[in-house]
Structure formats: C-alpha cells, structure tokens
Amino acid sequence: MEKFFRFKEHGTDFKTEVIAGITTFMTMAYILAVNPSMLGPGGAGMDSGAVFTATALASALASFLMAFLANLPFVLSAGMGLNAYFAYTVCGSMGYSWEVALTAVFAEGIIFILLSLTSVREAIFNAIPSTLKLAVAVGIGLFITFIGLQNAHIVVDSSTLVTIFSFRGSLNAGTFQSEGITVLLALIGIIITAILLIKQVKGNILIGILATWILGMICQAVGLYVPDPEAGFYSLFPSGLFSMPASVAPTFMKLDFSVVGTLNFVVVMFAFLFVDMFDTLGTLIGCASKADMLDKDGKLPQIKGALLADAVGTTVGAMLGTSTITTFVESSSGIAEGGRTGFTSIVSGLLFLAALFFSPIFLAIPSFATAPALVVGFLMMQQVAKIAWNDLTEAIPAFIAIFAMPFMYSISEGIALGVISYVLIHLFTGKAKQITPLMYVLAVLFILKYIML
C-alpha cells in the first residue's frame, strides 16, 4: 500500500491516512441520515431504506474510484443542495416523479463521464464568471437552510406565506408534546452544533444530530415527547442496532425516459449538471489548495481522474437510487488531519460500507434532529464575502441568483435568472466583452424556457 499510494512521496504514513479517513467519514456521515429523510416519503417519495443503501454504496464506490483514479484524499457522497433540488424542486414544485428525477441525474452522469474524459468540463467551468459560481454556492446555502427550518417546523405556513412556529399556539392546540417539543429540540441542536463548530470539534454536524436525537429519546422516555404517527411524529427509538442492508430493489434501475425529449427535462438535467460541476471543481480546488496539492499554475494535476470518479459515482448512484454524488467539502477535515493520498478515501469508503449494517440507527433519526445540518448552509454562505459588491454589474446578477433560490424554492430558477441578468446587464452597460459565448447560449436557452412554460 505504501508503494501504491506513494506515502513517502506525499509526506504521510499508514496511521495518518487511517485517522484522516475516519475523521472525514465522521464529519460527513450525517448524509446517511439526511439523504433518506429528504428523498424518502416526506420528500421525494422514495423508499428510505433503499435510499440509505444506495447512498452508502454509491459513496463507497465513488470514494474508491477517487483513490484509484486520482490518488487524492477526497471523499464523495450525495451532495447537499442537489438532494434538496431533487426532492423539493423536481419532485415538489415541478411535479415530476422521482423516477424522472433519477433519470435526469443518470443523464447528467453520462454527460459528465464524456466531459471528464476530455477537457470540456474544465473549459465550461472557466467560461462561467466567478461571480455566478460564488452566487450559486451562497444561494444553495440559503435554500438548504430554508428547507431545514421547514423540516424542523421552525418555519411554518401562514397568511404571510411563512412565519416562525408558535409555541403558545401548540400549547393551546394540544400539540406541544408532539410538534412543539421537536421544534424546541431542533433549536437546541442548532445551538449545540454551532458551539461544536466554533470549538472546531471534529464531526461537529454528526455529533449535533446525534445529540439532538438522544435528547429527543430522553424526552420520549420521560413523557415530554409523545409520538403521534397520524401527524407524522413517530417513536424516536430505533428498531434495533444491527441489520442486514436494506434492499435497493424499490429504487434500483427505476429510470423513466418518457420525458427525456422535453425542454423541461433538459432544464432539470442542466441544473444538476451546473451545480454539480461547480460544486465539485470548487471543492477539489479549495481542498487541494489547503493541502498544497496544486501546481505552480494553480491547477490540480490529477483533476481528470477526480472528475471521472465523481461522474461515474453519479451515474451508478442514479441506477442504485440516490441523488447526485459529489466531492464533499468535509474532505478538508481529513486533509487537516494529514491525509494526502487516496488511502484516506479508501478508509472512508470502507466505513460507508460498514454503515450499511447499522441502518436501523440512521433511519430512525427524525427530521428535527437533522436540523443541525443547517450548519452546511452557513459554511456555504461564507462565499458571499468573495463577491465584488462594489462592481454593480457583477453584484446585481449575483444577488438575483442568491435570492431566487430560497424565495422561489428552486436552485434552477436561481441559476437561470442569474445567467439571464448577468448577460443582459453586461450587454446593455457596454461590458459585452466580459460575456463568453457559452453565457449567451445559456441565456437564450433559459429565456426560451420561460417563454415556452
């Protein structure tokens, strides 16, 4: 292994790589609880057990590919933001079945494989202005936060569209012991996670989720929390600790190609493509720079292998039954522990496989306990500081893209409006030279989408 992964050449050793792999897994294992919750019956309508198995298998496969194709310490799983787009935009507001959404992810993966084998993917990335790349990350952060607040019932429907949950109202309605207490626990969980993040505790998101869940079980044991299955509030205790992995049969190869030729399908697929492309490349470059892996030109030498691992993971993940697989920014936690080779990814991948036998634990974690994953939205929001707010031609399209995602409940709308506004504003303010040919093409396609819808 030392010879294959070239430990000495990268200034690392077996023990360091193992610790780095465990650390990375601990910081991103929350996805095994969040993804089945988002894509399950309460979100996209899929089978939670099958989604859990598909997520773990696809994460392990993609991480192994990262190790063997690129020898990089990056770990992959179902991307936050992309799973929200899958569940709440494509299957929610757009009304498509989860089978169609999986087909869009599958098609995106195939295109990614083709683009990753050439230099086209990097060229596309370079053709999009950095302002919009930053805006997309920030907008997704807000969108994830909004979804998390809704899932935890902290934000609820009202005559003003949304409002904060009323504890007094739940006491009057007699729902405090089911709904009210879970909202309180979600708020406590967010504070716990924030403190852990500030203290730089490894695995802060996962610990926050588990702490919130454990507090919930204590509340149920002493009678503060009373399950109400009819209202969607179930027992917080898992059915067991160990079990054989749930079958992926309910989601395996459930692809629906009936709408492939429609403009809407192309828009959905492109939104997956766009977000995954910038998320992956941004994460790779960001994490690699922290580990001093970039060459003198600021490029990552093994980037083609890394992109191919991401693309194959997405394609296989769609066939198994999960949303887009992408490189996780939490990989930086393992890098901070000294991980420098693909063996870090191998260790994390093996832990994803081991997690398959603990599915009762992960699947029993309630939606209010996953509210601490809102911290991911906070981390993505930090990119807003990099936007050139003093240049209005750059800042206004970025602002439009950012607010459109949470307010219009759609990542794709944010991308579309950001691209259209960027092109039009630059075109009519005498800065047409800054617009790449690809941006013109995208703007026309998005305008046609709105005309034809």
N, C-alpha and C positions, 0 to 999 in steps of 0.2 A: 504493500500500500504506500509506503514511503516513496518508493521509486515511481509508482504510477501517478500519484498526486503531487510528487516533487515537493515534499515537505521542507527539506533543507533550502531548496531554491527560493521558497516563499517565506522563509524565516519562521516556520511553525513546526509543531510536532503532533503526534497522535493524540496525546492527552488534551492539548489545547483545542484541537479540532473537535473532539468529542464534547468538551464543555461548551464550545461555541454552538455546536449543533443542538444541544439540549436547550441552551439559552434561547436560540432563535425559535425553536418549537414552542417553548413556554410563552414567548411573547406573542405568538400568533395562533395558539391553539384555540383561542376564543372563536375562530371562524367555524370550528366544528360544532359550536352551539348556535352561533348567529345564522349560518347559512341554512340549516334545516328549518330554523324559525322563519326566515324571510321567504324561502322558496316553498315551505310547507303549506298546509291547509289554510293558515291565516294570511298567507301572502300570495304566491303564485298558484297554490292549489295542488302541489305535488306531494308525494308520499315522503314524510320526514325521514323515515328510516332509510329509504333508498337514496335520498339526497345526502344523508350523512355518509353512507358507504361510498357513494360516487365522489363526494368531496375528498374523503380521506385517500381513496385510491388514486384519483387524478393528481392530488397534491404530492403523493409519494412518487408517482411516475414522473411528473414534471421535474421534481427535485433531483431524482436520479439522472434524468437526461441533462439537467444543468451541470451535474458533476462530471458526466462522461463526455459531453459535447463541448463544454467550456472550461471545466475545472475551476469554477467560481463558487464562492460560499453564499450563493443566493438561494433562497427557498421560495417555492411558489404555492399558491392555493387560490381558491375562489375569491376574486377581488371585491373588496368593499366598494360600494358605489355602483359597480357593474351588476352585482346581485340585486341591488335596490332598483336599478333601471329595469332589470329583467322582471322583477316581481311587481313593482308598483307603477311602472310606465307601460311596458309592453303588455304585460298580463292584466294590468289595472286599468289605467285611463285609456289605453289604446284598444283594450278588449280582446287581444289575441290569446289563444290558448298557450299553455306552457310548452306544448309540443312545437308550436310555431316559433316560440322564443328560443327553444333549444336548437331548432333548425338554423336560425339566424346566427347563433353562437357557433354552430358547426361550420356554416358557410364562411364566417369570419375567420375561423381557424384555418380552413383550407387556403383562403387568400393569404393569410399570414405566413403559412408554410411556403407558398410560392414567393412572396415578397422577401422572406427571410433568407431564401437561397440565393437571392440577388442583392443588389444594393438599393433597390427601390424603396424599401421600408425606411431606410435612413434618409434617402432623398426626400420622401414625403414629410418626414419629421422636420427636416430642415426648411421645407417650403412653408410651413405654418409659422406665423410670427410668434415669438416667445411670449408676448403679452397674452395671447389667447391660450397658450399652453398653461400659463400660470393661472389664468382665469378659470379654466376648466377644473383644475385641481381645487381651487377655492370654492367654486360653485358646488362641486360634488361634496366637499366637506360640509357645507351648509345643508345640502339635501339629505345627507346621511344623518345629520343632527336632527333635522326636522322629522324624519322618519322614526328615529329612535325615540324622540319625545312623544310621538303619536303612539308608537307600540307600547310605551310605558304608561300611556294615558295621562301623561303630564300636560300635554296639549290635546284638547278635545274640540269637537264641533260646537258652534254657537251661532247666534244671529249675526255676529261679526266675522263669520267663516271659521275662525279659530279663537280659542281663549285658553286660559290656564284652568286646570282641574280645580273644582271647588270641594274642599274637604267638608265644609259645612253642608253643602248640598248632598254629599254622600252620606253624612250622618242623618240628615232629615229623611233621605230615601231608604235608609237601612242597608246601604251597600258598602259602608266603610270597611267592614270585616272581610270583604272580598276585593273590591276595586280600590277603595281608599287606602288601605294598608299597603297594597302593592305599589301605589304611586309614591307613598312615603318612603318605602324601601328603595325604590329606583332613585329617588333624590339622594338618599343616604349613600347608595352605591356610587353615584357620580362623584360625590364629595370624597369618598374613600379612594376612588381611583385617581382623582386629581391630586390628593395628598401623596399617594404612592408614586405618581409621575414626577411630582416636584422633588421627592426624595430619591428619584432615579432608581427605584426598586425594579429589578428585572421581572418581567412578566406581569407588569402592573395592571394591564387590561384583564388578563385571565384571572388574576388574584381578585380584582374588583368584582368581576362577575361571580366568582365562587363565593366571595364574602357576602354579597347581596343575596345569593341563593341560600346560603347557610342561615343567614338572618331570617329569611322567609320561612325556612323549615322550623326554626325555633319558634317563630310566631304561630305557625300552624300547630306545633306540638302543645303550646300553652293556650291555644284557642283564640289568639288575636286575629289569625287569618283563618277564614272558613271557606273551603272550596265551594264553588258554585258552577259546576260543569255547564249548565244551561246558558250561563252568561259568559262562558269561556275562561273560567278560573278553576284550574284543576289542582289536584294534590301535587305538592312540591317534592314529595319523596319519590326517588327512582324505584322502578320495579325490581331492581337488582343491581349488582355491581358489574358482573361479567355476563357476556352472552356471545353467541356466535354472531358474526357480522350480518346485518340485515341484508336481504336480497335486493339487488338493483333491478330485478325483473319489472317492477312497476314503472321504471323510467328508462331502462336500457333500450337504446335504438328507437325510442318513441319520437322519431322525427316526422314532421309534416311539411312536405314540399309543395302543398297546394297553392300557397300564396307567393312562391318564390319570384314569379314574374311581375309582381305589382310594385309600384313606386314606394308604397308604404314599407314593404319588406326591405327594399334597398335602403331606405332611410334608417330603419331599425338596425340593419346589419352594419351600415356605415357608422352609426353611433357607437355600437360595440367596438368596431374597428378603431375608430378615432380615439375613444377613451382608453382602450387597452394599449394602443400604440404609444401614446404619450405617457401613460402611467408606467408602462414597462421601461421605455427608454429613459424616462426621467429618473425612475428608481435605480436602474442599472448605473447610470452615470453618477447619480448622487451618492450611492453606496460605494461605488468603485473609487470615487474621489476621496472618500473618508479613509479607505483602505490603501490609498496611494497606488492604485492599480492602473491609473490612466497613463498613457504615453506622453511624450513631450508636446504633442499636438492636442492633448486633452481628449483623446479617443480611447475607447476600450478595445484592446487588440482581439479579444475573444468574443466580441459582441454578436457575430453571426451565429455562433453556437448557442449563445444565451437566448437570442431571439427565436431560434428554431425550437429550443426546449419549451419556451413559452407557447409557441404556436401549436406544437404537437400536443402539449398538455391541454390547451383549449379545445382542440378537435376531439381528443379522446374523452375529455371531460363532458363534452356535449353528448357524445354517444352513450356515456355511462349515465348521464342525467344530472349535470350541475352547470352552473353559470361559468362565465369566462374565467380561466385560470391565468393568473398574472404574477409577476415577481412582487413579493411583499417588501415594503419599506422596513418592516420589522427585522429584515435580514441584517440591518445595521447593528442590531443588538448583539448578534453573533460575531460580527466583524469587530465590534468594540471589545469582545472577549478574546480576540486574537485569531479568529477564523480567517483563513486566507486561501483555502483550496476547496475543491468540490467535495472533500470528505465531510465538511460541515453540512453540506446539503444531503449527503448520504445518511448521516445520523438523524437529521430532522425527518427525512423521508421514512426511515425505519420507525420512528416514533409515531408518524401518521398511521402506519400500518398497525402498530401495536394498539393505537387508539380505537381501531375497529372492534376490538373485543371489550371495550368499555362504553359501547353506545348507549346503554340504559342511563348512564350518568349524564352524558352530553345531551341526550334527547329529553331528559327530564328538566333541564334548565329552562325556566319560564322566560317569556319575552321581557318582563320587567327587570329581570336580572341581567339581561344583555344591554340594558341602557348604558352601563359604563363604557360600552364600545363607542359611545359618543365622543370619547377622547380622540378617536381616529379622525373625526371631523375637525376637532381642534387642531390636530397636527397638520392636517391638510390646509386649514385656514391660514397657517403661518406664511404660506407662499404669497399672501396678499401684499406683504411688505416689499416684495421684489418688483411689483408693478410700478411703472413710471407714471405716477399720478399727476406729475407736473406737465406731462405731454398729453393734452386732452384728446388728440386723435388716437392715441393708444389707450388711454384710460377709459374713455366712454364706452367703446366696444367691450372692453374687459368687464366694466360694471354691468353692462347689459347681459353678458353671458353669465355673470355671477348671480344676479338677482333672478334671472329667468328660471334657473334650475329649481330652487326651492319654491318660488312663488307660482310657477306653472307646473310644478310637480313632475319635471321631466328633464333629464340630462340632455336628451337630444334637442329639445327646444332651446336650451341654453347654448348649445354648440351652434345650432342653425342661426339663431338671432345674433350671436357673437360674430360669426363669419360674415353674414349679410351686412351688419352695421359697420364692421371693420372695412369691408370693401367700399361701401357707399361713402362713408366718411372720408376715407383717404382719397377716393376718386374725385369728390367734389370740393376738396380743400387743397388741391394741387399737389398731392403726395402719391400720385398713381404709381410712381417708380418703386415704391415700397411694397406694392402688391405683386405677389408671384402669380404665374399663370394658373397654378392649381387653385389658388384662392378665388380667382374669377370663376373657374369651373364649379367649385363648391357653392359659391354664392348663387349662381344661376340655378343649380340643382335644388337648392333649398327654397329659392323663390318659386320655382315651378311646383314644389311640394305644397306650398301654402296656397297657390292658385288653384291647384287641382283637388285639394282636400275640401 
